[in-house]
Amino acid sequence: MQKTLDLIRDFAREEDGVTAIEYGLLAALVGVAIIAGATVLGTGLNTLFNNIGGKMNTAAAAAA
């Protein structure tokens, strides 16, 4: 009986699982931040290239 109680106490004191969960949550948060940043950056770059393309088309039409 004492051995079973000792095993239960050891299991309750074990913190490896908690640490793994914390690292998992941290990795998920970093992933969300990267996705959000890439989305904002991608949208900004798309707008920039569309503006440049429009100006090049206008310049090409004026030169023709």
All heavy atoms as TSV, in Angstrom:
chain	resi	resn	atom	element	x	y	z
A	1	MET	N	N	0.822	-1.199	0.000
A	1	MET	CA	C	0.000	0.000	0.000
A	1	MET	C	C	0.867	1.265	0.000
A	1	MET	O	O	0.539	2.222	-0.674
A	1	MET	CB	C	-0.914	-0.041	1.231
A	1	MET	CG	C	-1.864	1.108	1.311
A	1	MET	SD	S	-3.083	0.951	0.015
A	1	MET	CE	C	-4.106	2.298	0.362
A	2	GLN	N	N	1.948	1.229	0.783
A	2	GLN	CA	C	2.825	2.390	0.858
A	2	GLN	C	C	3.480	2.676	-0.495
A	2	GLN	O	O	3.644	3.826	-0.876
A	2	GLN	CB	C	3.902	2.159	1.936
A	2	GLN	CG	C	4.813	3.353	2.171
A	2	GLN	CD	C	4.057	4.581	2.678
A	2	GLN	OE1	O	3.081	4.468	3.412
A	2	GLN	NE2	N	4.493	5.746	2.253
A	3	LYS	N	N	3.809	1.601	-1.217
A	3	LYS	CA	C	4.433	1.779	-2.528
A	3	LYS	C	C	3.476	2.490	-3.484
A	3	LYS	O	O	3.883	3.362	-4.251
A	3	LYS	CB	C	4.853	0.421	-3.093
A	3	LYS	CG	C	5.625	0.543	-4.374
A	3	LYS	CD	C	6.141	-0.790	-4.845
A	3	LYS	CE	C	6.923	-0.615	-6.121
A	3	LYS	NZ	N	7.478	-1.854	-6.615
A	4	THR	N	N	2.210	2.146	-3.426
A	4	THR	CA	C	1.210	2.791	-4.285
A	4	THR	C	C	1.089	4.269	-3.931
A	4	THR	O	O	1.037	5.124	-4.824
A	4	THR	CB	C	-0.153	2.095	-4.126
A	4	THR	OG1	O	-0.004	0.719	-4.412
A	4	THR	CG2	C	-1.171	2.706	-5.059
A	5	LEU	N	N	1.055	4.577	-2.655
A	5	LEU	CA	C	0.977	5.977	-2.233
A	5	LEU	C	C	2.221	6.748	-2.667
A	5	LEU	O	O	2.125	7.911	-3.090
A	5	LEU	CB	C	0.790	6.066	-0.714
A	5	LEU	CG	C	-0.577	5.641	-0.175
A	5	LEU	CD1	C	-0.563	5.660	1.346
A	5	LEU	CD2	C	-1.661	6.530	-0.713
A	6	ASP	N	N	3.372	6.120	-2.578
A	6	ASP	CA	C	4.612	6.775	-3.026
A	6	ASP	C	C	4.576	7.046	-4.523
A	6	ASP	O	O	5.011	8.113	-4.984
A	6	ASP	CB	C	5.826	5.909	-2.675
A	6	ASP	CG	C	6.127	5.896	-1.183
A	6	ASP	OD1	O	5.641	6.823	-0.472
A	6	ASP	OD2	O	6.822	4.970	-0.733
A	7	LEU	N	N	4.062	6.102	-5.289
A	7	LEU	CA	C	3.955	6.299	-6.738
A	7	LEU	C	C	3.001	7.443	-7.069
A	7	LEU	O	O	3.267	8.253	-7.976
A	7	LEU	CB	C	3.483	5.005	-7.417
A	7	LEU	CG	C	4.517	3.887	-7.504
A	7	LEU	CD1	C	3.870	2.607	-8.035
A	7	LEU	CD2	C	5.670	4.296	-8.395
A	8	ILE	N	N	1.898	7.526	-6.347
A	8	ILE	CA	C	0.941	8.612	-6.579
A	8	ILE	C	C	1.558	9.958	-6.215
A	8	ILE	O	O	1.404	10.937	-6.956
A	8	ILE	CB	C	-0.363	8.355	-5.778
A	8	ILE	CG1	C	-1.094	7.146	-6.366
A	8	ILE	CG2	C	-1.263	9.588	-5.796
A	8	ILE	CD1	C	-2.276	6.678	-5.555
A	9	ARG	N	N	2.289	10.018	-5.114
A	9	ARG	CA	C	2.958	11.270	-4.723
A	9	ARG	C	C	4.009	11.678	-5.755
A	9	ARG	O	O	4.132	12.851	-6.109
A	9	ARG	CB	C	3.607	11.096	-3.348
A	9	ARG	CG	C	2.624	11.139	-2.221
A	9	ARG	CD	C	3.344	11.152	-0.866
A	9	ARG	NE	N	2.403	10.845	0.180
A	9	ARG	CZ	C	2.468	9.804	0.994
A	9	ARG	NH1	N	3.464	8.946	0.902
A	9	ARG	NH2	N	1.556	9.614	1.919
A	10	ASP	N	N	4.775	10.710	-6.212
A	10	ASP	CA	C	5.793	11.006	-7.238
A	10	ASP	C	C	5.149	11.524	-8.512
A	10	ASP	O	O	5.649	12.446	-9.149
A	10	ASP	CB	C	6.635	9.762	-7.532
A	10	ASP	CG	C	7.591	9.418	-6.397
A	10	ASP	OD1	O	7.840	10.298	-5.547
A	10	ASP	OD2	O	8.072	8.266	-6.366
A	11	PHE	N	N	4.034	10.916	-8.890
A	11	PHE	CA	C	3.333	11.345	-10.093
A	11	PHE	C	C	2.803	12.777	-9.927
A	11	PHE	O	O	2.866	13.591	-10.845
A	11	PHE	CB	C	2.181	10.389	-10.412
A	11	PHE	CG	C	1.426	10.771	-11.648
A	11	PHE	CD1	C	1.954	10.547	-12.901
A	11	PHE	CD2	C	0.171	11.369	-11.554
A	11	PHE	CE1	C	1.260	10.904	-14.043
A	11	PHE	CE2	C	-0.526	11.730	-12.684
A	11	PHE	CZ	C	0.015	11.491	-13.932
A	12	ALA	N	N	2.282	13.090	-8.747
A	12	ALA	CA	C	1.744	14.428	-8.492
A	12	ALA	C	C	2.851	15.484	-8.502
A	12	ALA	O	O	2.616	16.629	-8.884
A	12	ALA	CB	C	1.008	14.448	-7.158
A	13	ARG	N	N	4.056	15.105	-8.083
A	13	ARG	CA	C	5.179	16.053	-8.059
A	13	ARG	C	C	5.856	16.213	-9.413
A	13	ARG	O	O	6.621	17.147	-9.619
A	13	ARG	CB	C	6.215	15.582	-7.035
A	13	ARG	CG	C	5.740	15.707	-5.625
A	13	ARG	CD	C	6.843	15.306	-4.660
A	13	ARG	NE	N	6.292	15.158	-3.318
A	13	ARG	CZ	C	6.585	14.168	-2.504
A	13	ARG	NH1	N	7.438	13.233	-2.879
A	13	ARG	NH2	N	6.047	14.101	-1.317
A	14	GLU	N	N	5.606	15.302	-10.314
A	14	GLU	CA	C	6.252	15.319	-11.631
A	14	GLU	C	C	5.823	16.573	-12.397
A	14	GLU	O	O	4.652	16.870	-12.516
A	14	GLU	CB	C	5.862	14.070	-12.411
A	14	GLU	CG	C	6.565	13.907	-13.722
A	14	GLU	CD	C	8.056	13.684	-13.550
A	14	GLU	OE1	O	8.456	12.914	-12.664
A	14	GLU	OE2	O	8.809	14.304	-14.306
A	15	GLU	N	N	6.797	17.305	-12.921
A	15	GLU	CA	C	6.504	18.550	-13.630
A	15	GLU	C	C	6.904	18.506	-15.102
A	15	GLU	O	O	6.774	19.501	-15.798
A	15	GLU	CB	C	7.214	19.715	-12.943
A	15	GLU	CG	C	6.682	19.991	-11.554
A	15	GLU	CD	C	7.317	21.210	-10.927
A	15	GLU	OE1	O	8.102	21.902	-11.614
A	15	GLU	OE2	O	7.033	21.471	-9.750
A	16	ASP	N	N	7.385	17.383	-15.591
A	16	ASP	CA	C	7.795	17.306	-16.994
A	16	ASP	C	C	6.625	17.525	-17.940
A	16	ASP	O	O	6.756	18.192	-18.955
A	16	ASP	CB	C	8.445	15.948	-17.293
A	16	ASP	CG	C	9.815	15.825	-16.646
A	16	ASP	OD1	O	10.366	16.863	-16.245
A	16	ASP	OD2	O	10.309	14.692	-16.526
A	17	GLY	N	N	5.476	16.981	-17.609
A	17	GLY	CA	C	4.301	17.153	-18.462
A	17	GLY	C	C	3.859	18.600	-18.529
A	17	GLY	O	O	3.499	19.110	-19.581
A	18	VAL	N	N	3.900	19.267	-17.410
A	18	VAL	CA	C	3.522	20.684	-17.359
A	18	VAL	C	C	4.488	21.507	-18.207
A	18	VAL	O	O	4.079	22.389	-18.963
A	18	VAL	CB	C	3.497	21.182	-15.896
A	18	VAL	CG1	C	3.242	22.675	-15.837
A	18	VAL	CG2	C	2.448	20.433	-15.102
A	19	THR	N	N	5.767	21.219	-18.110
A	19	THR	CA	C	6.760	21.945	-18.898
A	19	THR	C	C	6.541	21.708	-20.383
A	19	THR	O	O	6.623	22.644	-21.181
A	19	THR	CB	C	8.180	21.502	-18.489
A	19	THR	OG1	O	8.333	21.724	-17.091
A	19	THR	CG2	C	9.221	22.294	-19.231
A	20	ALA	N	N	6.236	20.489	-20.760
A	20	ALA	CA	C	5.982	20.186	-22.172
A	20	ALA	C	C	4.763	20.956	-22.681
A	20	ALA	O	O	4.772	21.473	-23.803
A	20	ALA	CB	C	5.785	18.688	-22.356
A	21	ILE	N	N	3.738	21.045	-21.869
A	21	ILE	CA	C	2.544	21.794	-22.268
A	21	ILE	C	C	2.874	23.272	-22.426
A	21	ILE	O	O	2.437	23.927	-23.382
A	21	ILE	CB	C	1.411	21.578	-21.242
A	21	ILE	CG1	C	0.905	20.146	-21.325
A	21	ILE	CG2	C	0.273	22.559	-21.476
A	21	ILE	CD1	C	-0.066	19.766	-20.230
A	22	GLU	N	N	3.667	23.810	-21.507
A	22	GLU	CA	C	4.053	25.218	-21.609
A	22	GLU	C	C	4.854	25.481	-22.886
A	22	GLU	O	O	4.619	26.474	-23.580
A	22	GLU	CB	C	4.873	25.629	-20.388
A	22	GLU	CG	C	4.062	25.701	-19.121
A	22	GLU	CD	C	4.913	25.884	-17.879
A	22	GLU	OE1	O	6.154	25.767	-17.985
A	22	GLU	OE2	O	4.338	26.139	-16.817
A	23	TYR	N	N	5.788	24.591	-23.194
A	23	TYR	CA	C	6.551	24.755	-24.440
A	23	TYR	C	C	5.641	24.636	-25.658
A	23	TYR	O	O	5.806	25.359	-26.641
A	23	TYR	CB	C	7.684	23.736	-24.525
A	23	TYR	CG	C	8.885	24.095	-23.699
A	23	TYR	CD1	C	9.424	23.203	-22.779
A	23	TYR	CD2	C	9.506	25.325	-23.836
A	23	TYR	CE1	C	10.527	23.528	-22.014
A	23	TYR	CE2	C	10.612	25.669	-23.076
A	23	TYR	CZ	C	11.116	24.760	-22.167
A	23	TYR	OH	O	12.205	25.101	-21.417
A	24	GLY	N	N	4.689	23.743	-25.613
A	24	GLY	CA	C	3.742	23.598	-26.721
A	24	GLY	C	C	2.915	24.852	-26.920
A	24	GLY	O	O	2.700	25.304	-28.049
A	25	LEU	N	N	2.432	25.430	-25.831
A	25	LEU	CA	C	1.662	26.671	-25.928
A	25	LEU	C	C	2.513	27.819	-26.440
A	25	LEU	O	O	2.060	28.633	-27.255
A	25	LEU	CB	C	1.060	27.025	-24.567
A	25	LEU	CG	C	-0.059	26.115	-24.083
A	25	LEU	CD1	C	-0.426	26.476	-22.640
A	25	LEU	CD2	C	-1.270	26.216	-24.980
A	26	LEU	N	N	3.751	27.880	-25.993
A	26	LEU	CA	C	4.657	28.922	-26.462
A	26	LEU	C	C	4.928	28.776	-27.960
A	26	LEU	O	O	4.913	29.756	-28.703
A	26	LEU	CB	C	5.965	28.877	-25.673
A	26	LEU	CG	C	6.984	29.960	-25.973
A	26	LEU	CD1	C	6.415	31.329	-25.643
A	26	LEU	CD2	C	8.253	29.726	-25.185
A	27	ALA	N	N	5.154	27.554	-28.408
A	27	ALA	CA	C	5.388	27.309	-29.832
A	27	ALA	C	C	4.154	27.683	-30.651
A	27	ALA	O	O	4.278	28.264	-31.735
A	27	ALA	CB	C	5.752	25.849	-30.058
A	28	ALA	N	N	2.973	27.377	-30.143
A	28	ALA	CA	C	1.742	27.732	-30.853
A	28	ALA	C	C	1.591	29.249	-30.941
A	28	ALA	O	O	1.205	29.781	-31.994
A	28	ALA	CB	C	0.540	27.118	-30.155
A	29	LEU	N	N	1.911	29.952	-29.867
A	29	LEU	CA	C	1.824	31.411	-29.865
A	29	LEU	C	C	2.812	32.022	-30.856
A	29	LEU	O	O	2.468	32.953	-31.589
A	29	LEU	CB	C	2.086	31.950	-28.463
A	29	LEU	CG	C	2.000	33.457	-28.282
A	29	LEU	CD1	C	0.604	33.954	-28.605
A	29	LEU	CD2	C	2.363	33.830	-26.856
A	30	VAL	N	N	4.022	31.496	-30.896
A	30	VAL	CA	C	5.014	31.985	-31.864
A	30	VAL	C	C	4.533	31.725	-33.286
A	30	VAL	O	O	4.658	32.576	-34.168
A	30	VAL	CB	C	6.395	31.333	-31.602
A	30	VAL	CG1	C	7.357	31.597	-32.750
A	30	VAL	CG2	C	6.975	31.832	-30.299
A	31	GLY	N	N	3.945	30.557	-33.514
A	31	GLY	CA	C	3.417	30.241	-34.841
A	31	GLY	C	C	2.319	31.201	-35.265
A	31	GLY	O	O	2.289	31.668	-36.414
A	32	VAL	N	N	1.417	31.519	-34.360
A	32	VAL	CA	C	0.337	32.467	-34.669
A	32	VAL	C	C	0.914	33.844	-34.977
A	32	VAL	O	O	0.467	34.519	-35.913
A	32	VAL	CB	C	-0.674	32.532	-33.499
A	32	VAL	CG1	C	-1.628	33.699	-33.650
A	32	VAL	CG2	C	-1.445	31.225	-33.402
A	33	ALA	N	N	1.916	34.269	-34.214
A	33	ALA	CA	C	2.540	35.569	-34.455
A	33	ALA	C	C	3.224	35.605	-35.823
A	33	ALA	O	O	3.136	36.608	-36.544
A	33	ALA	CB	C	3.543	35.880	-33.351
A	34	ILE	N	N	3.881	34.523	-36.195
A	34	ILE	CA	C	4.542	34.466	-37.510
A	34	ILE	C	C	3.515	34.523	-38.628
A	34	ILE	O	O	3.688	35.243	-39.616
A	34	ILE	CB	C	5.423	33.206	-37.612
A	34	ILE	CG1	C	6.651	33.353	-36.710
A	34	ILE	CG2	C	5.836	32.938	-39.051
A	34	ILE	CD1	C	7.472	32.094	-36.594
A	35	ILE	N	N	2.435	33.785	-38.482
A	35	ILE	CA	C	1.386	33.789	-39.512
A	35	ILE	C	C	0.762	35.169	-39.637
A	35	ILE	O	O	0.549	35.673	-40.745
A	35	ILE	CB	C	0.324	32.718	-39.198
A	35	ILE	CG1	C	0.925	31.327	-39.387
A	35	ILE	CG2	C	-0.912	32.899	-40.060
A	35	ILE	CD1	C	0.048	30.197	-38.889
A	36	ALA	N	N	0.473	35.804	-38.500
A	36	ALA	CA	C	-0.120	37.149	-38.534
A	36	ALA	C	C	0.841	38.146	-39.180
A	36	ALA	O	O	0.430	38.966	-40.018
A	36	ALA	CB	C	-0.477	37.594	-37.123
A	37	GLY	N	N	2.103	38.078	-38.825
A	37	GLY	CA	C	3.083	38.984	-39.414
A	37	GLY	C	C	3.250	38.769	-40.907
A	37	GLY	O	O	3.340	39.727	-41.674
A	38	ALA	N	N	3.280	37.518	-41.322
A	38	ALA	CA	C	3.422	37.215	-42.746
A	38	ALA	C	C	2.200	37.684	-43.532
A	38	ALA	O	O	2.324	38.164	-44.662
A	38	ALA	CB	C	3.638	35.718	-42.947
A	39	THR	N	N	1.032	37.571	-42.929
A	39	THR	CA	C	-0.194	38.021	-43.593
A	39	THR	C	C	-0.174	39.534	-43.796
A	39	THR	O	O	-0.473	40.027	-44.885
A	39	THR	CB	C	-1.426	37.612	-42.762
A	39	THR	OG1	O	-1.435	36.197	-42.629
A	39	THR	CG2	C	-2.708	38.069	-43.420
A	40	VAL	N	N	0.198	40.260	-42.750
A	40	VAL	CA	C	0.261	41.724	-42.857
A	40	VAL	C	C	1.323	42.141	-43.861
A	40	VAL	O	O	1.087	43.013	-44.706
A	40	VAL	CB	C	0.525	42.348	-41.469
A	40	VAL	CG1	C	0.850	43.826	-41.579
A	40	VAL	CG2	C	-0.666	42.131	-40.558
A	41	LEU	N	N	2.482	41.518	-43.781
A	41	LEU	CA	C	3.565	41.842	-44.704
A	41	LEU	C	C	3.166	41.494	-46.138
A	41	LEU	O	O	3.417	42.273	-47.056
A	41	LEU	CB	C	4.835	41.088	-44.313
A	41	LEU	CG	C	6.065	41.344	-45.176
A	41	LEU	CD1	C	6.495	42.803	-45.052
A	41	LEU	CD2	C	7.197	40.426	-44.774
A	42	GLY	N	N	2.534	40.346	-46.324
A	42	GLY	CA	C	2.112	39.935	-47.660
A	42	GLY	C	C	1.094	40.884	-48.260
A	42	GLY	O	O	1.154	41.224	-49.448
A	43	THR	N	N	0.164	41.337	-47.446
A	43	THR	CA	C	-0.848	42.282	-47.927
A	43	THR	C	C	-0.201	43.604	-48.325
A	43	THR	O	O	-0.523	44.179	-49.369
A	43	THR	CB	C	-1.914	42.520	-46.838
A	43	THR	OG1	O	-2.491	41.276	-46.479
A	43	THR	CG2	C	-2.994	43.454	-47.315
A	44	GLY	N	N	0.731	44.070	-47.508
A	44	GLY	CA	C	1.436	45.318	-47.819
A	44	GLY	C	C	2.262	45.202	-49.092
A	44	GLY	O	O	2.273	46.111	-49.924
A	45	LEU	N	N	2.954	44.081	-49.253
A	45	LEU	CA	C	3.747	43.880	-50.472
A	45	LEU	C	C	2.858	43.771	-51.705
A	45	LEU	O	O	3.207	44.284	-52.775
A	45	LEU	CB	C	4.614	42.630	-50.339
A	45	LEU	CG	C	5.850	42.765	-49.463
A	45	LEU	CD1	C	6.547	41.416	-49.323
A	45	LEU	CD2	C	6.810	43.788	-50.042
A	46	ASN	N	N	1.730	43.122	-51.571
A	46	ASN	CA	C	0.801	42.999	-52.695
A	46	ASN	C	C	0.322	44.382	-53.135
A	46	ASN	O	O	0.287	44.679	-54.334
A	46	ASN	CB	C	-0.381	42.115	-52.297
A	46	ASN	CG	C	-1.273	41.800	-53.467
A	46	ASN	OD1	O	-0.821	41.716	-54.601
A	46	ASN	ND2	N	-2.549	41.630	-53.197
A	47	THR	N	N	-0.022	45.225	-52.189
A	47	THR	CA	C	-0.448	46.586	-52.510
A	47	THR	C	C	0.681	47.361	-53.182
A	47	THR	O	O	0.453	48.062	-54.179
A	47	THR	CB	C	-0.901	47.307	-51.223
A	47	THR	OG1	O	-1.942	46.554	-50.610
A	47	THR	CG2	C	-1.379	48.710	-51.500
A	48	LEU	N	N	1.886	47.232	-52.657
A	48	LEU	CA	C	3.038	47.935	-53.230
A	48	LEU	C	C	3.278	47.515	-54.683
A	48	LEU	O	O	3.428	48.366	-55.570
A	48	LEU	CB	C	4.290	47.667	-52.397
A	48	LEU	CG	C	5.596	48.247	-52.935
A	48	LEU	CD1	C	5.566	49.764	-52.857
A	48	LEU	CD2	C	6.770	47.687	-52.155
A	49	PHE	N	N	3.288	46.208	-54.939
A	49	PHE	CA	C	3.546	45.738	-56.304
A	49	PHE	C	C	2.402	46.092	-57.250
A	49	PHE	O	O	2.628	46.367	-58.435
A	49	PHE	CB	C	3.813	44.241	-56.315
A	49	PHE	CG	C	5.196	43.885	-55.851
A	49	PHE	CD1	C	5.376	43.046	-54.767
A	49	PHE	CD2	C	6.312	44.386	-56.487
A	49	PHE	CE1	C	6.640	42.721	-54.332
A	49	PHE	CE2	C	7.586	44.069	-56.070
A	49	PHE	CZ	C	7.758	43.229	-54.977
A	50	ASN	N	N	1.178	46.103	-56.761
A	50	ASN	CA	C	0.059	46.528	-57.611
A	50	ASN	C	C	0.192	48.001	-57.989
A	50	ASN	O	O	-0.084	48.380	-59.138
A	50	ASN	CB	C	-1.280	46.282	-56.909
A	50	ASN	CG	C	-1.693	44.828	-56.946
A	50	ASN	OD1	O	-1.279	44.071	-57.822
A	50	ASN	ND2	N	-2.502	44.423	-55.986
A	51	ASN	N	N	0.624	48.837	-57.040
A	51	ASN	CA	C	0.843	50.255	-57.347
A	51	ASN	C	C	1.958	50.431	-58.365
A	51	ASN	O	O	1.832	51.227	-59.307
A	51	ASN	CB	C	1.173	51.031	-56.066
A	51	ASN	CG	C	-0.031	51.206	-55.170
A	51	ASN	OD1	O	-1.168	51.105	-55.620
A	51	ASN	ND2	N	0.217	51.465	-53.905
A	52	ILE	N	N	3.048	49.715	-58.187
A	52	ILE	CA	C	4.167	49.803	-59.139
A	52	ILE	C	C	3.726	49.328	-60.518
A	52	ILE	O	O	4.034	49.965	-61.530
A	52	ILE	CB	C	5.374	48.996	-58.632
A	52	ILE	CG1	C	5.962	49.656	-57.383
A	52	ILE	CG2	C	6.438	48.864	-59.721
A	52	ILE	CD1	C	7.009	48.822	-56.677
A	53	GLY	N	N	3.001	48.215	-60.557
A	53	GLY	CA	C	2.518	47.713	-61.845
A	53	GLY	C	C	1.585	48.681	-62.542
A	53	GLY	O	O	1.646	48.874	-63.764
A	54	GLY	N	N	0.729	49.321	-61.764
A	54	GLY	CA	C	-0.180	50.328	-62.350
A	54	GLY	C	C	0.576	51.512	-62.929
A	54	GLY	O	O	0.242	51.997	-64.022
A	55	LYS	N	N	1.592	51.965	-62.223
A	55	LYS	CA	C	2.381	53.100	-62.720
A	55	LYS	C	C	3.162	52.706	-63.973
A	55	LYS	O	O	3.307	53.505	-64.901
A	55	LYS	CB	C	3.326	53.592	-61.632
A	55	LYS	CG	C	2.585	54.302	-60.516
A	55	LYS	CD	C	3.509	54.781	-59.427
A	55	LYS	CE	C	2.682	55.443	-58.333
A	55	LYS	NZ	N	3.485	55.977	-57.251
A	56	MET	N	N	3.649	51.448	-64.011
A	56	MET	CA	C	4.376	51.008	-65.210
A	56	MET	C	C	3.423	50.908	-66.409
A	56	MET	O	O	3.800	51.277	-67.529
A	56	MET	CB	C	5.053	49.665	-64.937
A	56	MET	CG	C	6.208	49.770	-63.966
A	56	MET	SD	S	6.980	48.209	-63.602
A	56	MET	CE	C	7.870	47.937	-65.128
A	57	ASN	N	N	2.202	50.431	-66.172
A	57	ASN	CA	C	1.230	50.367	-67.262
A	57	ASN	C	C	0.878	51.769	-67.759
A	57	ASN	O	O	0.721	51.992	-68.970
A	57	ASN	CB	C	-0.033	49.629	-66.796
A	57	ASN	CG	C	0.169	48.142	-66.714
A	57	ASN	OD1	O	1.039	47.576	-67.366
A	57	ASN	ND2	N	-0.618	47.495	-65.882
A	58	THR	N	N	0.723	52.707	-66.848
A	58	THR	CA	C	0.422	54.092	-67.229
A	58	THR	C	C	1.569	54.688	-68.033
A	58	THR	O	O	1.352	55.342	-69.054
A	58	THR	CB	C	0.152	54.937	-65.965
A	58	THR	OG1	O	-0.911	54.348	-65.216
A	58	THR	CG2	C	-0.196	56.368	-66.325
A	59	ALA	N	N	2.804	54.438	-67.587
A	59	ALA	CA	C	3.962	54.947	-68.307
A	59	ALA	C	C	4.090	54.302	-69.679
A	59	ALA	O	O	4.428	54.974	-70.667
A	59	ALA	CB	C	5.231	54.714	-67.490
A	60	ALA	N	N	3.803	53.019	-69.777
A	60	ALA	CA	C	3.892	52.318	-71.069
A	60	ALA	C	C	2.827	52.823	-72.023
A	60	ALA	O	O	3.089	52.987	-73.226
A	60	ALA	CB	C	3.748	50.821	-70.848
A	61	ALA	N	N	1.637	53.102	-71.506
A	61	ALA	CA	C	0.552	53.607	-72.365
A	61	ALA	C	C	0.884	55.021	-72.840
A	61	ALA	O	O	0.577	55.390	-73.983
A	61	ALA	CB	C	-0.763	53.593	-71.599
A	62	ALA	N	N	1.499	55.821	-71.998
A	62	ALA	CA	C	1.849	57.207	-72.372
A	62	ALA	C	C	2.980	57.204	-73.409
A	62	ALA	O	O	3.036	58.087	-74.265
A	62	ALA	CB	C	2.253	57.998	-71.135
A	63	ALA	N	N	3.888	56.228	-73.328
A	63	ALA	CA	C	5.016	56.181	-74.257
A	63	ALA	C	C	4.604	55.640	-75.621
A	63	ALA	O	O	5.273	55.904	-76.614
A	63	ALA	CB	C	6.136	55.314	-73.664
A	64	ALA	N	N	3.517	54.908	-75.666
A	64	ALA	CA	C	3.107	54.282	-76.930
A	64	ALA	C	C	2.371	55.202	-77.827
A	64	ALA	O	O	2.180	56.267	-77.931
A	64	ALA	CB	C	2.202	53.091	-76.656
